[in-house]
Amino acid sequence: MSEGSYLPSVPLDEYVRIVAAQHPQLHGLLDLVRARSADTLSALLSLTNEFDSDDTGRGDSYRRAQQDAFVRWTGAHRLLSLATPADPAGDVVILDVLGGDGTIARAVGGRADSSAAKLTILTGDISGEMVAQALAYGLPAVRQAAEALLLRDDCVDAALLAYGTHHIAPADRPRAAAEAVRVVRPGGRVVLHDFDESSPMARFFTDVVHPNSSAGHDYPHFTRAEMADHFDGLPVSVQVLDVYDPLVIRGSTAEEVRDRMCDYIADMYGIRSYLSAQRNNSAAWDLLTEFFDHSEYLSGLSSPPTGPVRPVIREHDGEFAAEVPRVAIVAVAEKAV
């Protein structure tokens, strides 16, 4: 990112002009006083983010994995349903705070069902490269930190903090929750998603991603109690749920979906060298089956969600699917009216 730029080679004022012309709804929700705050801009511009490029971590490989926007759709669809009123009167505007390059927005745009058609997703992210890519996809997107959002008060129907919440420093997490509540309208919802510290996902990050990814992964996940505690003192009511949030890849043969899943996980988590060191993709799949085995974890939950307990490859009507289970803890906070 060039010196003083808000996005790669794009100053803030130029970004504002672009959004005004191409995404007037988002432009109308921006708080330009906040956006032009010297402290806010300084914090953004001084940041080197691991999701900017593979030189800084795993940005390029992560974006390569997310070209298939539907791999996480099962869980994302559930999160969006938790964020959306049961019978919305009109379009529902949701801020995807940690939206990367617009994975959820692109998945919603590719769905024909009526519930998805009512959703407008605004993609936010702290990485300038991610936001630039989202804009290149034609999506409304804003670069901002989760703990210093650039939107006006009470301006969106819901906010989603998911798929990377553990990257927010523990000291900043209550502020991120407060900022999400601030921008949501009264009666709206904030959905906070991550993985329990005792879950197989947390173990995978600690034992595989951290020692084998170029950027490491020294980020503490959440405990169940922390999910609700981060909303203490805010004008919300909170419930905490367990949500089945698998990775699913579909294709025409069992071998194809197995290999594509191994590639996806290699790119998404920046561990291609580690998985490539296995004898072949069959051995890599066996390794993933070991790490993503949820049988013990699910046995400790009072109301475990339904789904496979370990990675599976299945066939239905001539189509194959590789499914890697993940179970997230999710806090749903509804703002008082």
C-alpha positions in Angstrom: 0.0 0.0 0.0 1.5 3.4 -1.0 2.1 6.0 1.6 -1.0 7.8 2.8 -3.4 5.6 0.8 -6.7 4.3 2.2 -6.8 1.4 -0.3 -3.9 0.3 -2.4 -2.9 3.5 -4.4 -6.3 5.1 -3.5 -6.6 8.0 -1.1 -9.6 8.3 1.2 -11.2 11.1 -0.8 -11.0 9.2 -4.0 -12.5 6.1 -2.4 -15.4 8.3 -1.2 -16.0 9.6 -4.7 -15.9 6.1 -6.1 -18.4 4.8 -3.5 -20.7 7.9 -4.1 -20.9 7.1 -7.8 -21.0 3.3 -7.6 -22.6 2.4 -4.3 -24.7 5.4 -3.1 -26.5 3.4 -0.4 -23.2 2.7 1.3 -22.0 6.3 0.8 -25.1 7.5 2.6 -24.3 5.3 5.6 -20.7 6.5 5.9 -19.8 8.8 8.8 -17.2 10.9 7.0 -16.2 12.7 10.2 -15.2 9.3 11.7 -13.6 8.3 8.4 -11.4 11.4 8.3 -10.4 11.2 11.9 -6.6 11.5 12.1 -6.4 8.7 14.8 -8.6 6.3 12.7 -6.7 6.9 9.5 -3.3 6.6 11.2 -4.3 3.3 12.7 -5.4 1.9 9.4 -2.5 3.3 7.3 0.2 2.1 9.8 -1.1 -1.5 9.7 0.6 -4.4 7.9 -2.1 -7.0 7.6 -1.4 -10.7 7.0 -4.4 -10.8 4.6 -2.9 -8.1 2.3 -0.7 -10.5 0.3 1.3 -13.8 0.7 4.3 -11.6 1.4 2.7 -10.4 4.6 1.0 -13.8 5.4 -1.7 -15.5 3.4 -3.8 -12.8 1.6 -3.3 -14.0 -2.0 -3.8 -17.7 -1.1 -6.9 -16.9 1.0 -8.5 -14.9 -1.9 -7.7 -17.8 -4.2 -9.5 -20.2 -1.9 -12.5 -17.8 -1.6 -13.1 -17.8 -5.4 -15.6 -20.5 -4.5 -17.9 -18.4 -2.4 -20.2 -21.4 -1.5 -17.8 -23.6 0.5 -18.9 -22.0 3.8 -22.5 -21.3 2.7 -24.1 -23.8 5.1 -22.9 -21.9 8.1 -23.0 -18.4 6.6 -26.7 -19.0 5.6 -27.4 -20.0 9.2 -25.7 -16.8 10.5 -27.6 -14.6 8.1 -30.9 -16.2 9.2 -30.0 -15.5 12.8 -29.3 -11.9 11.9 -32.5 -11.4 9.9 -36.0 -10.8 11.3 -38.3 -13.8 10.8 -40.5 -11.9 8.3 -38.7 -8.8 7.1 -41.0 -6.1 5.7 -38.4 -5.2 3.0 -34.8 -5.4 2.2 -32.4 -6.2 5.1 -29.1 -4.4 5.2 -26.3 -6.4 6.9 -22.8 -5.2 7.6 -20.3 -8.1 7.3 -17.7 -6.6 9.5 -14.9 -9.1 8.7 -16.1 -9.7 5.2 -12.7 -10.1 3.4 -13.1 -9.8 -0.3 -16.9 -10.2 -0.1 -17.2 -14.0 0.2 -20.6 -13.9 1.9 -21.9 -11.0 -0.3 -20.9 -13.0 -3.4 -22.6 -16.1 -2.1 -25.8 -14.2 -1.4 -25.7 -12.7 -4.8 -25.4 -16.1 -6.3 -28.5 -17.5 -4.6 -32.0 -17.4 -6.1 -34.0 -18.2 -3.0 -36.3 -15.4 -1.7 -34.6 -15.1 1.7 -31.2 -14.3 0.2 -32.8 -12.0 -2.4 -34.0 -9.7 0.5 -30.4 -9.2 1.8 -28.1 -6.4 1.0 -24.6 -7.2 2.3 -22.1 -4.4 3.0 -18.6 -5.8 3.2 -16.1 -4.4 5.6 -12.6 -5.5 6.3 -9.4 -4.1 7.9 -7.2 -5.2 4.9 -7.0 -2.7 2.0 -6.3 -5.4 -0.4 -9.4 -7.3 0.6 -11.6 -4.3 0.3 -10.1 -3.4 -3.1 -10.9 -6.9 -4.3 -14.5 -6.7 -3.0 -14.9 -3.4 -4.9 -13.5 -5.0 -8.0 -16.2 -7.6 -7.7 -18.7 -4.7 -7.9 -19.6 -5.0 -4.2 -20.2 -2.1 -1.7 -17.2 -2.3 0.6 -15.5 -0.2 3.2 -12.1 -0.5 4.9 -12.4 -0.2 8.6 -11.3 -1.8 11.9 -13.9 -3.8 13.7 -13.3 -1.7 16.8 -13.6 1.6 14.9 -16.4 1.3 12.3 -16.9 4.1 9.8 -20.7 3.9 9.6 -23.2 6.2 11.2 -25.2 5.2 14.4 -28.3 3.1 14.0 -27.9 2.7 10.2 -28.0 -1.0 9.4 -30.4 -3.8 10.2 -27.8 -6.2 11.5 -24.0 -6.7 11.9 -22.1 -9.9 11.4 -18.8 -10.5 13.2 -17.6 -13.9 11.8 -14.8 -15.8 10.1 -11.9 -14.2 11.7 -13.2 -12.7 15.0 -10.3 -14.3 16.9 -8.0 -12.0 14.9 -9.3 -9.1 16.9 -7.1 -8.6 20.0 -8.8 -9.7 23.2 -8.5 -6.3 24.6 -10.4 -4.9 21.6 -13.2 -7.4 21.4 -15.6 -5.6 23.8 -15.1 -2.4 21.7 -15.8 -4.3 18.5 -19.0 -5.6 20.0 -19.9 -2.1 21.1 -19.2 -0.7 17.7 -21.4 -3.4 16.0 -24.2 -2.5 18.4 -23.8 1.2 17.8 -24.3 0.9 14.0 -27.3 -1.5 14.3 -30.8 0.0 14.4 -32.9 -0.5 17.5 -34.5 -4.0 17.3 -31.6 -5.1 15.0 -29.1 -7.9 15.7 -25.4 -8.5 16.1 -24.2 -12.0 15.4 -20.8 -12.8 16.8 -19.2 -16.1 15.6 -16.0 -17.9 16.4 -14.8 -21.3 17.6 -14.5 -22.4 21.2 -11.0 -22.6 22.7 -11.7 -26.3 23.4 -12.9 -27.1 19.9 -11.2 -29.2 17.2 -10.9 -25.9 15.1 -8.9 -24.2 17.8 -6.7 -27.2 18.1 -6.2 -27.2 14.3 -5.1 -23.6 14.4 -2.7 -24.2 17.3 -1.2 -27.5 16.2 -1.2 -27.1 12.4 -1.7 -23.5 11.2 0.4 -21.7 13.7 3.6 -23.8 13.2 3.2 -24.2 9.5 1.8 -21.0 8.2 4.2 -18.2 7.2 2.4 -15.7 9.3 1.7 -18.1 12.2 -1.6 -18.0 14.0 -1.1 -16.8 17.5 -4.7 -15.7 18.2 -6.7 -16.9 21.1 -10.2 -18.1 20.3 -13.2 -17.6 22.5 -14.7 -19.4 25.5 -18.5 -19.8 25.7 -18.7 -17.3 28.6 -16.7 -14.7 26.7 -19.2 -14.7 23.8 -21.9 -13.1 26.0 -19.5 -11.2 28.3 -18.3 -9.0 25.4 -21.8 -7.5 25.3 -21.9 -6.6 29.1 -23.3 -3.1 29.7 -24.7 -2.8 26.1 -28.4 -2.3 25.4 -28.9 -5.9 24.1 -30.3 -9.2 25.1 -27.9 -12.1 24.3 -28.3 -15.9 23.6 -25.4 -18.2 22.8 -25.8 -21.1 20.3 -23.8 -23.9 18.8 -23.9 -23.7 15.0 -22.9 -26.3 12.5 -20.6 -24.5 10.0 -18.9 -27.0 7.7 -16.7 -26.6 4.6 -18.5 -28.3 1.7 -17.1 -28.8 -1.9 -19.2 -30.4 -4.6 -18.1 -32.1 -7.8 -18.5 -35.0 -10.2 -16.1 -37.6 -8.6 -15.0 -38.5 -5.1 -11.4 -37.9 -6.0 -12.1 -34.5 -7.4 -13.9 -33.2 -4.3 -11.3 -34.7 -2.0 -8.5 -33.0 -3.9 -10.3 -29.7 -4.2 -11.0 -29.7 -0.4 -7.3 -30.3 0.3 -6.4 -27.5 -2.0 -9.0 -25.2 -0.4 -7.7 -25.8 3.1 -4.1 -25.5 2.0 -4.9 -22.0 0.6 -7.4 -20.8 3.1 -5.1 -21.5 6.1 -1.8 -20.9 4.3 -0.5 -24.4 4.9 0.1 -25.6 1.4 3.7 -26.7 2.1 2.5 -28.7 5.1 -0.2 -30.6 3.2 2.0 -31.0 0.2 4.6 -32.8 2.4 2.1 -35.6 2.9 2.6 -38.6 0.5 -0.5 -37.7 -1.6 -3.9 -36.2 -1.2 -5.3 -39.4 0.2 -2.8 -39.1 3.1 -3.6 -35.4 3.4 -7.3 -36.2 3.6 -6.6 -38.8 6.3 -4.8 -36.1 8.3 -7.7 -33.7 8.0 -10.1 -36.4 9.1 -8.0 -36.8 12.3 -7.9 -33.0 13.1 -11.5 -32.3 12.2 -13.0 -35.2 14.2 -15.7 -33.6 16.3 -17.0 -36.8 18.0 -15.5 -36.0 21.5 -16.3 -32.3 21.3 -19.9 -32.8 20.3 -20.4 -35.4 23.1 -19.8 -32.6 25.6 -22.5 -30.3 24.2 -25.9 -30.3 25.8 -27.7 -29.7 22.4 -25.2 -30.5 19.7 -26.1 -29.4 16.1 -26.8 -32.0 13.5 -24.2 -33.0 11.0 -21.3 -35.4 10.3 -18.9 -35.7 13.3 -15.8 -36.2 11.0 -14.9 -35.4 7.4 -16.9 -37.4 4.9 -17.2 -37.8 1.1 -20.7 -38.7 0.0 -22.6 -39.2 -3.2 -26.2 -38.2 -4.0 -27.9 -38.3 -7.4 -24.6 -38.6 -9.2 -23.0 -35.6 -7.4 -20.2 -36.0 -4.9 -19.5 -33.7 -1.9 -16.6 -33.5 0.5 -17.7 -32.2 3.9 -15.4 -31.1 6.7 -17.4 -30.4 9.9 -16.8 -27.4 12.0 -19.0 -26.3 15.0 -18.9 -22.7 16.0 -20.2 -20.9 19.1 -22.4 -17.9 18.1 -23.8 -15.1 20.2 -26.9 -13.4 18.9 -27.4 -10.0 20.5 -30.7 -8.1 19.9 -30.6 -4.3 20.4 -33.3 -2.8 22.6 -35.9 -0.8 20.9 
